[in-house]
Amino acid sequence: MNNFSLNNSLVKSKLKTGLLHLVILAFSILICSLIGCSSSKNNSHSTASSTENNKELTPVTLNEVAHSIFYAPQYTAIELGYFEEEGILLTLDTGFGADKTMTALISGNADIGFMGSEASIYTYKEGNEDFAINFAQLTQRAGNFLVSREQYDSFSWSQLKGSTVIGGRKGGMPEMVFEYILKKNGLTPQKDVTIIQNIDFGSTAAAFSSDT
């Protein structure tokens, strides 16, 4: 009996110990669950806050000198949402000329001007204290083409001598590039080649098509 009693007491002791362990384990699981839920809620809140912050886009107005196929990468980036991914809500305007784009920039109607670097130089030389700063290069070459109403099997710049060409705005990058090429090929602008410079940039193609 004593042995049994002893064994019975041992069993009871072990049962009590086992129950105590179960209670402790259950309590631990409950605490972990509470912590897990709290952590999950915090993570959800953090994710929601992050998503909410991502939706807070900075509005930026970009005025481009012309709407051209040469700037296709920029339009692709807009359509694919790359600017939104960087937190930018982009508004794209077209100035149709570096002078007009610079005017939009200086007047505050544009945050960024996309144009030839010469416009910034002219503005600085005018003594404007709020002058523009060139901070990025988008193109490597001038996107100019020389077209003719007649077909030529071969072409040399000397063939332009005595002809009339619709050029760009005086002092503008397209016009300066054209005159540079003429001089490089032994032609003097407005002497060997007559250049029309009083046609608006956006109307040059139409003027050429109408036999100007």
C-alpha positions as CSV (number, residue, x, y, z in Angstrom):
1,M,0.0,0.0,0.0
2,N,2.7,2.3,1.0
3,N,4.6,1.6,-2.2
4,F,1.3,2.0,-4.1
5,S,0.6,5.1,-2.1
6,L,4.0,6.3,-2.9
7,N,3.6,5.4,-6.5
8,N,0.1,7.0,-6.5
9,S,1.5,10.2,-5.1
10,L,4.3,10.1,-7.7
11,V,1.7,9.7,-10.4
12,K,-0.4,12.5,-9.0
13,S,2.8,14.6,-8.8
14,K,3.6,13.9,-12.4
15,L,0.1,14.6,-13.5
16,K,0.2,17.9,-11.7
17,T,3.5,18.7,-13.3
18,G,2.2,17.6,-16.7
19,L,-0.9,19.7,-16.4
20,L,1.2,22.7,-15.3
21,H,3.4,22.2,-18.3
22,L,0.4,22.1,-20.6
23,V,-1.0,25.3,-19.0
24,I,2.3,27.0,-19.4
25,L,2.6,25.8,-23.1
26,A,-1.0,26.9,-23.8
27,F,-0.3,30.3,-22.2
28,S,2.9,30.6,-24.2
29,I,1.1,29.8,-27.5
30,L,-1.6,32.4,-26.6
31,I,1.0,35.0,-26.0
32,C,2.8,34.2,-29.3
33,S,-0.5,34.3,-31.1
34,L,-1.3,37.7,-29.6
35,I,2.2,38.9,-30.5
36,G,1.8,37.4,-34.0
37,C,-1.5,39.1,-34.5
38,S,-0.2,42.4,-33.2
39,S,2.9,42.1,-35.5
40,S,0.6,41.2,-38.4
41,K,-1.5,44.2,-37.8
42,N,1.6,46.4,-37.5
43,N,2.9,45.0,-40.8
44,S,-0.5,45.6,-42.4
45,H,-0.5,49.1,-41.2
46,S,3.1,49.6,-42.3
47,T,2.3,48.2,-45.7
48,A,-0.8,50.4,-46.0
49,S,1.1,53.4,-44.9
50,S,3.8,52.6,-47.5
51,T,1.2,52.2,-50.2
52,E,-0.4,55.4,-49.2
53,N,2.9,57.2,-49.3
54,N,3.5,55.8,-52.8
55,K,0.2,57.3,-53.9
56,E,1.4,60.7,-52.8
57,L,2.9,61.8,-56.2
58,T,4.7,65.0,-56.7
59,P,3.2,67.0,-59.6
60,V,5.8,68.1,-62.2
61,T,5.1,70.0,-65.5
62,L,7.5,69.2,-68.3
63,N,7.5,71.5,-71.3
64,E,9.1,69.9,-74.4
65,V,10.4,71.9,-77.3
66,A,8.6,69.7,-79.9
67,H,6.5,66.5,-79.9
68,S,8.8,64.2,-82.0
69,I,9.5,60.6,-82.6
70,F,13.1,61.3,-81.5
71,Y,11.8,61.6,-77.9
72,A,10.0,58.2,-78.0
73,P,11.8,56.8,-74.9
74,Q,10.3,59.7,-72.9
75,Y,6.8,58.9,-74.1
76,T,7.3,55.2,-73.5
77,A,8.3,55.9,-69.9
78,I,5.2,58.0,-69.4
79,E,2.9,55.3,-70.8
80,L,4.5,52.5,-68.8
81,G,4.1,54.5,-65.6
82,Y,7.9,54.8,-64.9
83,F,7.4,58.4,-63.6
84,E,4.7,57.3,-61.2
85,E,7.0,54.6,-59.9
86,E,9.4,57.3,-59.0
87,G,6.7,59.3,-57.3
88,I,6.2,61.8,-60.1
89,L,2.8,62.9,-61.5
90,L,4.0,64.2,-64.9
91,T,2.1,66.7,-67.0
92,L,3.6,67.1,-70.5
93,D,3.2,70.3,-72.5
94,T,4.7,71.2,-75.9
95,G,6.2,74.7,-76.5
96,F,6.9,74.4,-80.2
97,G,10.2,76.2,-80.0
98,A,13.0,76.5,-77.4
99,D,12.2,80.2,-76.9
100,K,8.6,79.4,-76.0
101,T,9.7,76.5,-73.7
102,M,12.1,78.8,-71.9
103,T,9.4,81.4,-71.5
104,A,7.2,78.7,-69.9
105,L,10.0,77.7,-67.6
106,I,10.9,81.3,-66.5
107,S,7.3,82.3,-66.0
108,G,6.7,79.3,-63.7
109,N,4.3,77.5,-66.1
110,A,6.7,74.7,-66.3
111,D,9.0,73.0,-63.7
112,I,11.3,71.5,-66.3
113,G,12.1,72.6,-69.9
114,F,13.2,70.1,-72.5
115,M,15.0,72.1,-75.2
116,G,18.4,72.9,-76.7
117,S,21.1,74.0,-74.4
118,E,21.4,77.3,-76.3
119,A,18.2,78.7,-74.7
120,S,19.9,78.5,-71.2
121,I,22.9,80.4,-72.5
122,Y,20.8,83.2,-74.0
123,T,18.8,83.6,-70.8
124,Y,22.0,83.8,-68.7
125,K,23.6,86.4,-71.0
126,E,20.5,88.5,-70.7
127,G,21.3,88.9,-67.0
128,N,18.3,87.0,-65.7
129,E,19.0,86.1,-62.1
130,D,16.6,83.2,-62.2
131,F,18.4,81.6,-65.1
132,A,17.9,78.0,-66.2
133,I,20.4,75.3,-65.4
134,N,21.1,72.4,-67.8
135,F,21.1,69.2,-65.6
136,A,20.7,66.3,-68.0
137,Q,21.3,65.2,-71.6
138,L,18.5,63.4,-73.4
139,T,19.8,63.2,-77.0
140,Q,23.2,62.7,-78.6
141,R,22.5,63.9,-82.1
142,A,20.4,66.6,-83.7
143,G,17.2,65.1,-85.3
144,N,17.4,67.2,-88.5
145,F,16.7,66.0,-92.0
146,L,17.3,67.7,-95.3
147,V,14.5,66.8,-97.7
148,S,13.9,67.6,-101.4
149,R,11.0,67.7,-103.8
150,E,13.2,66.0,-106.4
151,Q,14.9,62.6,-106.1
152,Y,18.7,62.5,-106.2
153,D,20.5,59.2,-106.8
154,S,23.5,60.7,-105.0
155,F,23.9,63.8,-102.9
156,S,26.6,66.3,-102.2
157,W,26.3,69.5,-100.1
158,S,27.6,71.5,-103.1
159,Q,24.2,70.9,-104.8
160,L,22.6,73.3,-102.3
161,K,24.4,76.2,-103.8
162,G,21.8,78.7,-105.2
163,S,18.9,76.9,-103.6
164,T,16.4,78.1,-101.0
165,V,15.9,76.1,-97.8
166,I,13.3,76.4,-95.0
167,G,15.5,76.6,-91.9
168,G,14.8,77.0,-88.3
169,R,14.5,80.0,-85.9
170,K,17.6,82.2,-85.9
171,G,19.8,81.3,-83.0
172,G,17.9,78.0,-82.4
173,M,19.8,74.7,-82.3
174,P,18.4,73.2,-85.6
175,E,19.3,76.4,-87.5
176,M,22.8,76.6,-85.9
177,V,23.5,72.9,-86.7
178,F,22.4,73.4,-90.3
179,E,24.6,76.5,-90.7
180,Y,27.5,74.7,-89.1
181,I,27.2,71.9,-91.7
182,L,27.0,74.3,-94.6
183,K,30.1,76.1,-93.5
184,K,31.9,72.8,-92.9
185,N,31.1,71.9,-96.5
186,G,32.3,75.3,-98.0
187,L,28.9,77.0,-98.2
188,T,28.2,80.5,-96.8
189,P,24.7,80.8,-95.3
190,Q,22.5,83.5,-96.9
191,K,25.0,83.9,-99.6
192,D,25.4,80.5,-101.3
193,V,22.2,79.2,-99.8
194,T,19.1,81.3,-99.0
195,I,17.5,80.2,-95.7
196,I,14.0,81.1,-94.8
197,Q,13.8,81.7,-91.0
198,N,10.4,83.4,-90.4
199,I,8.3,80.3,-90.4
200,D,7.1,78.9,-87.1
201,F,8.8,75.7,-86.1
202,G,5.5,73.7,-86.1
203,S,4.6,75.0,-89.6
204,T,7.8,74.2,-91.5
205,A,6.6,70.8,-92.8
206,A,3.3,72.3,-94.0
207,A,5.1,75.2,-95.6
208,F,7.4,72.9,-97.5
209,S,4.4,70.8,-98.7
210,S,2.7,73.9,-100.0
211,D,5.6,74.7,-102.3
212,T,7.0,77.6,-100.1
